[in-house]
Amino acid sequence: MTSSNPQSDQVVVLLHAFPLSKQLWNQLKPIPGYRFITPDFPGFGTEPLAAPGLTLELEAQHLNRQLMVQNIDKPFIVAGISMGGYLAFEYYRQFPERVDRLILISTRAGVDKPEGRQNRLNMAEKVEKEGVGYLAEAMVPGLLGKATLADKPEVKRQLREWILNTSPQAVALAQRAMANRRDQTDLLAQIKARTLILAGQEDVLIAPTEAVTMGQLIPNSQVKLLDQVGHLVPIESPNQFQKSLRDFLLSKPN
């Protein structure tokens, strides 16, 4: 985990997308009064691989232990993108009293359709046998919006590099955990934390309509759809992401 800013600042825990690491947050600039913590999912970045059979339920408990070790005992803000959003939902389900606010980015509450779940399990098997060499070509077109693909070759190059440096074992572990995640739709109406929901208008992996639907079900929430952005908001449009995050963090409750 990495952090910045004094211990008196409010903590923001940022949970990254698959198949990336905390590097996804590299362009995030400090925001006065807030301290960022960016844990890696097991096997990604600097985090050791977990035992086979890891679930998001178990990972939420592991994350809570990590935060307690860092003496983070006051309610904090949880922000999760894609896979990180799935983990954020699970963390809130288990530890609602620990969460002051929620930020949900390019994610959904529901589970995969049967074919989507099977695709995850198939990828887990394939990377264990063949490695991650094919992953960048397979995933980059879905992870980035059409505007980014057309106009930002440096983002595409960086994303390819990150994916190709990912551990096959981590990819398999995460895909199986996501394939077996629980449906969090029933949780939405119970969320008491003030919530920001962000999505890119060009996201082809999780339609922005999912964000709108979540906003209708989470009582104290606001939805922001970003133009010319796909799935990976923080690297496709770091300025829009920074402004959206800052505005939400510094805003007062209604």
Beta strands, then each sheet from edge to edge (+ up, - down):
strand 1: 10-15
strand 2: 34-37
strand 3: 76-81
strand 4: 99-105
strand 5: 194-200
strand 6: 221-226
sheet 1: 2+ 1+ 3+ 4+ 5+ 6+
end
